[in-house]
Amino acid sequence: MTDLLYSDTEDDLRSAVRSLLAARAGTRTLLDRVESGDPYVPGLWNSLAGDIGAAGLLVPEKLGGQGASHREAAVVLEELGRAVTPAPYLTSAVIATETLLALDTGNAPVAELLSGLASGRTVAVLALPLSTAPDGEQIVTGTANGVADAVLADVLLVPRPDGLYAVPAADAAVEPQTPLDLTRPLARVTSGSASGTRLADAGPSRAAVRRGLLTGAGLLASEQLGLAEWCLEETVRHTRERYQFNRPVGSFQALKHRMAQLWLEIVNARAAARAAADALATESPDTALTVAVAQAYCSKVAVRAAEECVQLHGGIGMTWEHPAHLALKRAKSDQIALGSAGSHQDAIAELMDLPAPA
């Protein structure tokens, strides 16, 4: 039976990550970094990945990791979503790491990469557009647009027709692009002239990349959950403190109904996200279906929560000084990341053998 509750270990991990982000990547710091054009907070990744050990949660202990599970990684992503933190956790510690774990870890280059990723010394990024769905096109023939966190990567994992290659980022052309979500930089990556090290042949590579993208999609739901929770909490706090007609605006029935409805949607999103994390952790035979359900639902809830946050904050919610716009942009970006809600609904229909309407 699926366990949706958080363990004591997960709660302790959440507390550690939240404390770190509050101290090192608070709202003012984040807004200043985004305005500077470089959202990554210096030293934050080293603390998160190395000191807390979050980067190695999915990596077995024999390869230098923590030997934890997707449930713990989901908790980290919830907190990163709450703070809209610019960090290559989803791309490196989840997608790239899971892709490598699906290969032969007895292969020296694969084991060495995993060791570097687990310690946080190395950042690896799968050189595919962020929008790539688990069942989407997974071959790079020259240039890939919209590759998330490529500007921070040390190694690019490039899926080519004959297999998966590890290409040093210094040997590829990485051109920054202007993203909607300024806290998750995108880049155009050209690696055609760089040979790199072949990690696996074509067949195993395709299965590994799909596994990495499926895991990313499943755990992205936890990031969306954390973002939605912050939006609701911030909105409730603001409407308690904002007065009109000598009353808190949060006491107006119409606003209470909107926030109550959003709370119900977030509770459902939490169940969906936790189910996806648990399915990945236990290697459930229904993992693909559970992940598709989580993404089809959580992506919409995150956008709705961010939109309500902006609107119910009134004028201040529309300003650059308030972080609501960062939450909205992350939610809209996540809505198409690793497959749109529509593509995941199509996956659900196919997995459940539900024919489309004639």
C-alpha positions in Angstrom: 0.0 0.0 0.0 1.3 3.4 -0.9 2.6 5.4 2.1 1.9 9.1 1.5 3.0 10.3 5.0 6.4 11.9 5.7 8.9 10.0 7.8 10.9 11.5 10.7 14.0 11.4 8.4 12.2 13.3 5.7 11.0 15.9 8.1 14.6 16.4 9.4 15.8 16.7 5.9 13.2 19.3 5.1 14.1 21.3 8.2 17.8 21.3 7.2 17.1 22.4 3.6 14.6 25.1 4.6 17.0 26.5 7.1 19.8 26.6 4.6 17.6 28.3 2.0 16.3 30.9 4.4 19.8 31.8 5.5 21.5 31.8 2.1 18.8 32.3 -0.5 16.1 34.5 1.0 13.7 36.6 -1.0 15.8 39.7 -1.1 18.9 37.8 -2.1 17.0 35.9 -4.8 15.5 39.1 -6.3 18.9 40.8 -6.4 20.5 37.8 -8.0 17.8 37.6 -10.7 18.1 41.3 -11.4 21.9 40.8 -11.8 21.4 38.3 -14.6 23.1 35.4 -12.7 20.5 33.8 -10.4 22.8 31.2 -8.8 23.7 32.1 -5.3 27.5 31.6 -4.8 28.3 28.7 -2.5 24.7 27.6 -2.2 25.1 24.5 -4.3 28.2 23.4 -2.4 26.3 23.7 0.9 23.2 21.9 -0.4 24.9 19.2 -2.3 28.0 18.7 -0.2 27.3 19.8 3.4 23.7 18.5 3.5 24.4 15.7 1.1 21.3 16.3 -1.0 23.0 15.7 -4.4 23.8 12.1 -3.5 20.4 11.0 -2.2 19.7 8.7 -5.2 23.2 7.4 -5.4 24.1 4.1 -3.6 26.6 4.3 -0.7 29.1 2.1 -2.6 29.3 4.8 -5.2 29.7 7.6 -2.7 26.1 8.6 -2.3 23.6 8.6 0.6 21.7 5.5 -0.5 18.4 7.2 0.1 15.3 7.1 -2.2 13.2 9.3 -4.4 11.0 10.2 -1.4 13.8 12.1 0.2 14.8 13.7 -3.1 11.1 14.8 -3.4 11.3 16.5 -0.1 14.3 18.5 -1.2 12.5 19.5 -4.4 9.5 20.6 -2.3 11.7 23.1 -0.4 13.5 24.2 -3.6 10.0 24.9 -5.1 8.8 26.8 -2.1 11.8 29.1 -2.3 12.0 29.1 -6.2 15.7 28.4 -5.7 18.1 28.6 -8.7 20.0 25.3 -8.3 20.7 22.4 -10.7 19.1 19.9 -8.4 16.3 18.6 -10.7 18.6 18.6 -13.7 21.8 17.2 -12.2 21.0 15.4 -8.9 17.8 13.8 -10.3 17.6 13.5 -14.1 21.3 13.1 -14.9 21.9 11.0 -11.9 19.0 8.7 -12.6 20.0 8.4 -16.2 23.5 7.2 -15.2 22.1 4.8 -12.5 20.1 3.1 -15.3 23.3 2.2 -17.1 25.9 -0.3 -16.1 27.4 1.3 -12.9 30.3 -1.2 -13.0 31.5 0.8 -16.0 34.4 3.0 -14.8 33.3 6.2 -16.5 29.7 5.9 -15.3 30.8 5.1 -11.7 33.3 8.0 -11.7 30.6 10.4 -12.9 28.1 9.2 -10.3 30.7 9.7 -7.5 31.3 13.3 -8.7 27.6 14.0 -8.9 26.9 12.5 -5.4 29.5 14.8 -3.8 28.4 17.9 -5.6 31.8 18.3 -7.2 30.4 17.7 -10.6 27.2 19.1 -12.2 25.9 17.1 -15.2 23.0 18.0 -17.4 21.2 15.9 -20.0 21.6 17.8 -23.2 17.9 17.8 -24.2 15.3 20.6 -24.1 13.7 21.0 -20.7 10.3 20.4 -22.4 11.3 16.8 -23.5 8.7 14.3 -22.2 9.7 10.8 -21.1 8.4 9.4 -24.3 9.6 12.2 -26.5 12.4 12.5 -29.0 15.7 11.7 -27.2 18.3 12.1 -29.8 20.6 15.1 -30.3 22.1 15.4 -33.8 23.8 18.7 -33.3 22.1 21.5 -31.3 19.6 21.3 -28.5 17.7 24.4 -27.5 16.3 25.2 -24.0 18.7 23.0 -22.0 18.2 23.9 -18.4 21.2 24.7 -16.1 23.6 24.0 -19.0 25.5 27.2 -18.2 26.5 25.7 -14.8 27.3 22.2 -16.1 30.7 20.5 -16.0 29.5 17.6 -18.1 26.9 17.2 -20.7 25.1 13.9 -21.2 24.5 13.8 -25.0 22.1 11.1 -26.4 23.3 10.4 -30.0 22.0 7.8 -32.5 24.8 5.4 -31.5 24.6 5.8 -27.7 25.0 8.2 -24.7 28.1 10.3 -24.5 29.6 12.3 -21.6 31.0 15.5 -23.1 32.9 18.1 -21.1 31.0 21.3 -21.1 34.2 23.1 -22.0 34.3 21.2 -25.3 30.8 22.2 -26.4 29.2 25.5 -27.3 26.8 26.7 -24.6 25.0 29.9 -25.5 22.7 31.3 -22.8 19.1 32.0 -23.9 16.5 34.3 -22.3 14.0 32.1 -20.4 10.6 33.0 -19.0 11.7 31.6 -15.6 14.8 33.7 -14.7 15.6 31.4 -11.8 16.2 28.4 -14.2 18.5 29.5 -17.0 18.3 27.9 -20.4 20.9 27.6 -23.1 21.5 26.4 -26.6 24.0 23.5 -26.5 26.0 22.5 -29.6 28.2 19.4 -29.0 28.5 18.0 -32.5 32.2 18.5 -32.8 33.0 17.2 -29.4 33.5 13.4 -29.3 33.2 12.8 -25.5 33.2 9.4 -23.8 30.6 6.9 -24.9 28.9 5.5 -21.8 26.5 3.0 -23.4 25.2 1.8 -26.7 22.0 3.0 -28.4 19.5 0.5 -26.8 20.6 0.9 -23.1 21.0 4.6 -23.7 17.4 5.1 -24.8 16.1 3.2 -21.8 18.3 5.1 -19.4 17.4 8.5 -20.8 13.7 7.6 -20.6 14.2 6.5 -17.0 15.9 9.8 -16.2 13.2 11.9 -17.8 10.4 9.8 -16.1 12.0 10.3 -12.7 12.4 14.0 -13.4 8.8 14.3 -14.3 7.7 12.4 -11.2 9.8 14.5 -8.8 9.0 17.8 -10.6 5.5 17.3 -9.2 7.0 17.8 -5.7 8.6 21.0 -6.8 5.3 22.2 -8.1 3.7 21.1 -4.8 6.1 23.2 -2.7 5.6 26.2 -4.9 1.8 25.9 -4.6 2.0 25.6 -0.9 4.1 28.7 -0.5 1.7 30.7 -2.8 -1.2 29.7 -0.6 0.6 30.4 2.7 1.8 33.7 1.5 -1.7 34.7 0.2 -3.3 33.7 3.5 -0.7 35.7 5.5 -1.2 38.8 3.3 -5.0 38.7 3.4 -4.9 38.5 7.2 -2.7 41.6 7.4 -4.3 43.7 4.6 -7.3 45.7 5.8 -10.2 47.2 3.9 -13.3 48.8 5.5 -11.7 48.2 8.8 -11.6 44.4 8.2 -9.0 42.0 7.0 -9.6 41.3 3.4 -9.1 37.6 4.1 -12.4 37.7 6.1 -14.4 38.5 2.9 -16.4 35.4 2.0 -15.5 35.4 -1.7 -11.8 35.4 -0.9 -12.2 32.7 1.8 -13.9 30.5 -0.7 -11.2 31.0 -3.3 -8.5 30.1 -0.8 -10.4 27.1 0.5 -10.8 25.8 -3.0 -7.1 26.2 -3.6 -6.3 24.4 -0.4 -8.3 21.4 -1.5 -6.5 21.3 -4.8 -3.1 21.5 -3.1 -4.1 18.6 -0.8 -4.9 16.5 -3.9 -1.6 17.7 -5.5 0.3 16.5 -2.4 -1.3 13.1 -2.7 -0.4 12.8 -6.4 3.2 14.1 -5.9 3.8 11.8 -2.9 2.4 8.8 -4.8 4.7 9.5 -7.7 7.8 9.7 -5.4 6.8 6.5 -3.6 6.2 4.7 -6.9 9.6 5.7 -8.1 11.2 4.7 -4.8 9.5 1.2 -4.7 9.8 0.6 -8.5 6.1 0.1 -8.7 4.8 -1.5 -12.0 2.4 1.5 -12.2 5.2 4.1 -12.0 4.6 5.5 -15.5 0.9 5.9 -14.8 1.4 7.4 -11.4 4.0 9.9 -12.8 1.7 10.9 -15.6 -1.2 11.5 -13.2 1.0 13.6 -10.9 2.3 15.8 -13.8 -1.1 16.2 -15.4 -2.6 17.4 -12.1 0.2 19.2 -10.2 1.4 21.4 -13.1 -2.1 23.0 -13.3 -2.4 23.4 -9.5 0.9 25.2 -9.3 -0.1 27.7 -12.0 -3.4 28.3 -10.4 -1.9 28.8 -7.0 0.7 31.3 -8.4 -2.0 33.2 -10.4 -4.2 33.5 -7.2 -1.2 34.6 -5.2 -0.5 37.5 -7.7 -4.1 38.5 -7.9 -5.0 38.3 -4.2 -2.0 40.4 -3.3 -3.5 43.2 -5.3 -1.1 45.9 -6.6 1.9 44.7 -4.7 1.6 41.3 -6.3 2.2 42.9 -9.7 5.5 44.5 -8.7 9.1 43.3 -9.2 9.8 43.8 -5.5 7.4 41.0 -4.5 8.5 37.4 -5.2 5.0 36.4 -6.5 6.1 36.9 -10.1 9.0 34.5 -9.7 6.6 31.9 -8.5 4.3 32.5 -11.4 7.1 32.3 -13.9 8.5 29.1 -12.4 5.0 27.5 -12.4 4.4 28.4 -16.0 7.8 27.1 -17.0 7.3 23.9 -15.1 3.9 23.5 -16.8 5.7 22.5 -20.0 8.8 21.0 -18.5 9.3 17.3 -19.1 6.1 17.1 -21.0 3.0 19.3 -20.9 -0.2 18.3 -19.0 -1.7 17.3 -22.4 1.1 15.0 -23.2 0.8 13.3 -19.8 -2.9 13.0 -20.3 -2.3 11.3 -23.6 0.1 8.9 -21.8 -2.6 8.1 -19.2 -5.0 7.3 -22.0 -2.5 5.0 -23.7 -1.5 3.3 -20.5 -5.1 2.7 -19.5 -6.1 1.8 -23.1 -8.6 4.6 -23.3 -9.3 5.5 -27.0 -9.6 9.1 -27.9 -13.0 10.4 -28.8 -13.8 9.9 -32.5 
